[in-house]
Amino acid sequence: MPYTKIKLPNNGKKAFQVLMEALKIPMNEAQKLIDKKRLFCDGILIQEKNKILNGIIELIVYENHPKGIEIVFENEDFAVVEKPSGVLSHPNGRHCQYSLSDEIWHLWGKQACVAHRLDKETSGLILVTKNKQTQVEFKTMFEKRQIQKEYLALVQGEVKINFKIDANIDLAKNYNDVKTRMQICENGKRALTEFEALKFYPEHRCTLLLCKPQTGRQHQIRIHLHYAKHPILGDPLYGLEKEQIEAILDGKMNLEDRIKITGAKRLCLHAQTLKFNFKNDEFIIHSNAAIENEFLRVLKY
């Protein structure tokens, strides 16, 4: 279990002071742990930062269980790694068994974190910052669209020409607990994606596309390709009924049925390239994955 309780020494001081001394962390980090409902005394959740603790103190922590990951690039400030499909970028709750954080914290410590996220089923390059200063700098760069990302997608049908989609996106409000489903709507946020046709596979009736998002909306590439009537093979959200979506996301649909419904065992979307300038150096980092072969392999049962 990645999340587990550990015992901390009790010095009879305030809750945040107990954490600061036991973990050797600053006050703000100690207070965040309390806000995240991680601290207990005699089995009772502690929510008051100034509460004097007397009793058995326990803290819920995330234990790393690394499986190994490919580092594509690394320097003293940041690294770029290959995220496999099916792996969360960050733990999403106490029932999460494994995420990219297991690898990142194992390699570079808890101060390291992802500078951006990829959907669970999207594979490819993800940028990891090694310290707080670099984290802030890259966050600003992403907000200012100073980091270019390119993706490869395998889509249904034959695409003969390059094209772009300029269509606003917002969160769908009629999907109850399927919170990550977006929609094209006039009053949404502007979203622009450029697409380049790379290769057609006549035996599978599908096309490999290079996707260049010019804005950074959630599920932008996925919903734009669905809108263009060339959905990404394996997409567990767009074009499906709500019951089918829930069955896939909950792991209740077998692979054979998923292939029949979506065309592939996984979402055929891969983060292929990152381009940016940092500290007066230009970086163009490409994925090493043989993703074309991977995409074709997951089309079959």
C-alpha positions in Angstrom: 0.0 0.0 0.0 1.6 3.4 -1.1 -0.3 5.3 1.7 0.5 4.1 5.2 0.6 5.4 8.7 3.9 6.0 10.5 4.4 6.8 14.2 6.0 10.1 15.1 7.7 11.0 18.4 5.5 13.0 20.8 7.1 16.1 22.4 3.8 17.5 23.9 4.0 20.6 21.5 1.6 22.1 19.0 0.6 19.9 16.1 2.6 21.8 13.5 5.7 21.9 15.7 5.6 18.1 16.2 5.6 17.7 12.4 8.4 20.3 11.9 10.7 18.6 14.4 10.0 15.0 13.5 10.2 15.5 9.7 12.7 18.4 9.5 10.3 20.5 7.4 9.3 24.2 7.4 6.2 25.5 9.1 4.2 25.9 5.8 4.8 22.3 4.8 3.8 21.0 8.3 0.6 23.1 8.1 -0.2 21.7 4.6 0.0 18.1 6.0 -2.5 19.0 8.6 -4.8 20.6 6.0 -4.6 17.5 4.0 -6.0 15.5 7.0 -2.9 13.4 7.4 -2.2 13.8 11.1 -3.8 11.7 13.9 -3.4 11.6 17.7 -4.8 8.5 19.5 -6.6 7.7 16.3 -8.4 11.0 16.1 -7.9 13.3 13.1 -6.1 16.5 14.0 -7.3 19.6 12.2 -6.2 22.3 14.6 -2.6 23.3 13.7 -2.1 24.8 17.2 -3.5 21.9 19.2 -1.2 20.5 21.9 -0.7 16.8 21.2 -0.5 14.2 24.0 -0.8 10.6 23.0 0.2 8.3 20.1 0.9 10.5 17.0 0.5 9.0 13.5 1.0 10.5 10.1 -0.3 9.2 6.8 2.6 9.2 4.3 3.1 8.0 0.7 5.6 5.2 0.5 7.4 4.8 -2.8 7.2 1.6 -4.7 9.2 2.3 -7.9 9.1 -0.1 -10.8 11.6 1.7 -12.9 11.2 4.4 -15.6 13.1 5.7 -18.6 14.9 9.1 -18.1 15.1 10.8 -21.5 16.9 13.9 -20.3 18.2 15.2 -17.0 20.2 18.1 -15.6 20.5 19.8 -12.2 17.2 21.6 -12.5 14.8 19.2 -14.2 14.3 15.9 -15.9 12.1 14.5 -18.7 10.8 11.0 -18.3 8.7 8.6 -20.3 5.3 8.0 -18.7 3.8 4.6 -19.6 0.1 4.4 -20.5 -2.1 3.4 -17.6 0.0 5.3 -15.0 -1.3 8.3 -13.1 0.9 11.4 -13.2 0.2 12.0 -9.5 -1.6 9.9 -6.8 -5.3 10.6 -6.9 -6.3 9.5 -3.4 -5.5 7.1 -0.6 -6.5 4.0 -2.7 -4.0 4.8 -5.4 -1.5 1.9 -5.5 1.1 3.4 -7.9 1.7 6.6 -9.8 4.6 8.5 -11.4 5.3 10.0 -8.0 6.7 6.6 -6.9 9.4 7.0 -9.5 10.0 10.7 -9.1 10.3 10.8 -5.3 12.4 7.7 -5.4 14.9 9.3 -7.8 14.9 12.9 -6.7 13.1 13.2 -3.3 9.8 14.7 -2.2 10.8 18.2 -3.5 10.5 17.0 -7.0 7.2 17.1 -8.9 5.7 17.0 -12.3 5.5 20.4 -14.1 2.4 19.3 -16.0 0.2 16.3 -16.2 -0.8 13.7 -18.8 -4.1 11.7 -18.7 -3.7 8.3 -17.2 -3.9 6.5 -20.5 -1.8 9.0 -22.4 1.9 7.9 -22.6 5.0 9.9 -23.4 7.2 12.8 -22.2 6.5 14.5 -18.9 8.7 17.2 -17.4 9.8 16.9 -13.8 11.2 19.8 -11.7 13.7 19.0 -9.0 13.3 22.1 -6.8 10.7 24.7 -5.9 12.3 27.5 -7.9 12.4 25.5 -11.1 8.8 24.4 -10.4 7.7 28.1 -10.2 9.6 29.0 -13.4 8.1 26.2 -15.5 4.6 26.8 -14.2 5.0 30.4 -15.4 6.3 29.2 -18.8 3.4 26.8 -19.2 0.9 29.6 -18.4 2.5 31.9 -20.9 2.5 29.1 -23.6 6.3 29.2 -23.7 6.6 25.4 -23.8 5.5 23.7 -27.0 4.1 20.1 -26.9 3.6 17.8 -29.8 1.7 14.5 -29.7 1.2 11.5 -31.9 -2.3 10.1 -32.2 -3.7 7.1 -34.1 -7.2 7.9 -35.3 -10.1 6.3 -37.0 -10.4 6.7 -40.8 -8.2 8.1 -43.5 -6.9 11.6 -43.1 -5.5 12.9 -46.4 -4.7 16.6 -45.6 -3.4 18.7 -42.8 -6.0 20.6 -40.9 -6.7 22.6 -37.7 -9.6 22.8 -35.3 -10.5 26.1 -33.6 -13.4 25.2 -31.3 -14.1 26.4 -27.8 -14.1 23.8 -24.9 -15.8 23.7 -21.5 -16.7 21.0 -19.0 -19.8 19.1 -19.8 -22.5 19.7 -17.2 -24.8 16.7 -17.9 -22.5 13.8 -17.1 -23.0 13.5 -13.3 -20.0 11.7 -11.9 -18.0 11.5 -15.1 -16.2 14.7 -14.3 -13.5 14.7 -16.9 -15.7 14.8 -20.0 -15.4 18.0 -21.9 -17.6 19.5 -24.7 -17.4 21.8 -27.6 -19.4 24.9 -26.8 -19.6 28.5 -28.1 -19.2 30.0 -24.6 -16.2 27.8 -23.6 -12.5 28.7 -23.5 -10.8 29.0 -26.8 -8.9 25.9 -28.0 -6.8 25.6 -31.1 -5.1 22.4 -32.4 -3.1 21.9 -35.6 -3.0 18.4 -37.1 -0.5 16.9 -39.6 -1.3 13.6 -41.4 1.8 11.3 -41.2 0.8 7.8 -42.3 -2.3 5.9 -43.3 -2.7 2.2 -42.4 -5.2 0.7 -45.0 -5.4 -2.7 -43.3 -6.7 -1.0 -40.1 -8.4 2.0 -41.7 -6.6 4.4 -39.4 -4.1 7.3 -39.6 -1.2 8.5 -37.6 -1.3 12.2 -36.8 1.1 14.7 -35.4 -0.9 17.0 -33.1 0.2 20.5 -32.1 -2.0 22.1 -29.4 -1.7 25.9 -29.5 -3.7 26.2 -26.3 -3.7 24.0 -23.2 -7.2 22.9 -22.5 -8.1 19.6 -20.8 -8.7 16.8 -23.3 -8.2 19.3 -26.1 -6.7 16.9 -28.7 -9.2 14.1 -27.8 -12.3 16.2 -28.1 -11.1 18.1 -31.2 -10.4 14.8 -33.0 -13.8 13.5 -32.0 -15.4 16.7 -33.3 -13.5 16.2 -36.6 -15.0 12.7 -36.9 -11.6 11.1 -36.5 -11.7 9.9 -32.9 -8.5 8.6 -31.3 -8.5 4.8 -31.2 -9.0 3.5 -27.7 -10.6 6.7 -26.3 -12.6 5.6 -23.2 -14.7 8.8 -23.1 -15.6 10.5 -26.3 -18.2 8.9 -28.5 -19.3 6.4 -25.9 -22.4 5.9 -23.8 -22.2 6.8 -20.1 -22.5 3.1 -19.1 -19.6 2.2 -21.4 -17.4 5.0 -20.1 -18.0 3.9 -16.5 -17.3 0.3 -17.3 -13.9 1.2 -18.8 -12.9 3.7 -16.2 -13.9 1.3 -13.4 -11.9 -1.6 -15.0 -15.1 -3.7 -15.4 -14.9 -4.1 -19.2 -12.7 -6.8 -20.6 -10.1 -5.9 -23.3 -11.8 -7.8 -26.1 -15.0 -5.8 -25.6 -13.1 -2.5 -25.3 -11.4 -3.2 -28.6 -14.7 -3.8 -30.2 -16.1 -0.5 -28.9 -13.2 1.8 -29.0 -10.8 0.2 -31.5 -7.8 -0.4 -29.1 -6.8 -1.6 -25.6 -5.6 1.9 -24.6 -5.9 5.5 -25.7 -3.6 5.8 -28.7 -2.2 9.2 -27.7 1.5 9.8 -27.0 3.4 13.0 -25.9 6.2 13.0 -28.4 8.1 16.2 -28.2 8.8 19.1 -25.8 10.3 22.4 -27.0 11.3 25.3 -24.8 14.0 27.7 -23.7 15.4 27.7 -20.2 18.3 29.6 -18.7 19.4 30.8 -22.2 19.5 27.2 -23.6 17.1 25.8 -26.2 15.7 22.3 -25.5 14.1 20.1 -28.1 13.4 16.7 -26.4 11.9 13.8 -28.3 10.4 10.6 -27.0 12.5 7.4 -27.5 9.4 5.1 -27.5 8.6 3.0 -30.5 5.1 4.2 -30.2 4.0 3.4 -33.8 4.6 -0.3 -33.1 2.9 0.0 -29.7 -0.2 1.6 -31.2 -0.6 -1.1 -33.9 -0.1 -3.8 -31.2 -2.9 -2.6 -29.0 -5.4 -2.7 -31.9 -5.5 -6.5 -31.6 -6.7 -8.8 -28.9 
